[in-house]
């Protein structure tokens, strides 16, 4: 920089700009952000209660002096007062800037009273909260000074950190779950207040919701319980939105009973449903669809249980294990330090100690119950190998009946329409073949269905997984396949039927023991009377 350029720099202007930037970076005054312009008849500066700060156009002062003057004007705005005495009494405690020697108390506020005093009071309260948090961070070494430009903690951030330090039940969850505050994301997904994704361990909040800290505590606890209790995965064959409504009634009832934060206006709460599970509440509200479909969740008109993450999967490898461990650990600490919890909530958390069986284990139990294995018996007709210690003593061997007529069997109605995933077909058929072989089933009756039914007859179990030629790739009509099995003279009247489909099918009527095997996340278009296994 040349000497001429250095001579053109106005030190007074630099001090003014530095003071303005210093105000903007301070946690207390940043919340009262306003526009500063050098155009005022006041000896130093004045401000309107609508937020316009005007400084004297030619006054020269140091950075500390301008910082004190700007802070003085903004405190008038925060207090909502014309009186300088109140501000001058408060200002020395801030230790911010230096009072100019030539400053004299006078009228620093111009114009009429503010039309929105509550807005400035709320901003001032937020600034005080930010300043307190910043002071703690400075003391703990997280910030170098109050004017550190690190982002300030918002009301929802403070609400989430409260659970970590003050509420053991949800402390472990709050330490890992992330709050995503994105106004554009909230607008795109029609999130009026909040929603949660179990798969990503993220809570999406609308930063423009305008809730208080106590209300954010209620909202965050609501979404954390949704995720940890796996409400998104427990919907089964129910209507997803009505299931969301039922779960909201239950969770909100617990939070009100526990006194966690304050319920925002309009949340779903009915004291008459106290003590009921989400499944019981669903059964009650399902009889009045027109009424309950008009109710809104914390997301608004859509459900706040998001089936898929909006920004990618969670960093936690095993989410099931994480949620289970977090709630069980929180429960043990909470009951020892904070007392009792609602009985329904404790029961659901305790139930997490015994997670549900995987789909293949459930299918194996179904086979064990309805496709009994042929019992082996001992006979000397086929003597077993003699033991080395007693080679002269023959022992009976284990044999199975050789009559095929007495061997168990079952029927398979397989959806082969274009919407079925070939990988899922292979996984399902492989599981069926392995369990059938374990039950000593020689053959299964297989029927392929798309637009019409194709009877493959009795197929050896070892051929079900790999060598069956799947026919047809048209639409999905499964009822003819069911009727074919029920009317077949060579199929046992007590033989169970397993229906494999992706859920895009017609309404089925099955008069014998049956079960459904569908992909995870799929739903049947009717209420199933038999068990439904979901492949993961």
Order of alpha helices (4+ residues) and beta strands (2+ residues): alpha-alpha-alpha-beta-beta-beta-alpha-alpha-beta-alpha-alpha-alpha-beta-alpha-beta-beta-alpha-alpha-alpha-alpha-beta-alpha-alpha-alpha-beta-beta-beta-alpha-beta-beta-alpha-alpha-beta-beta-beta
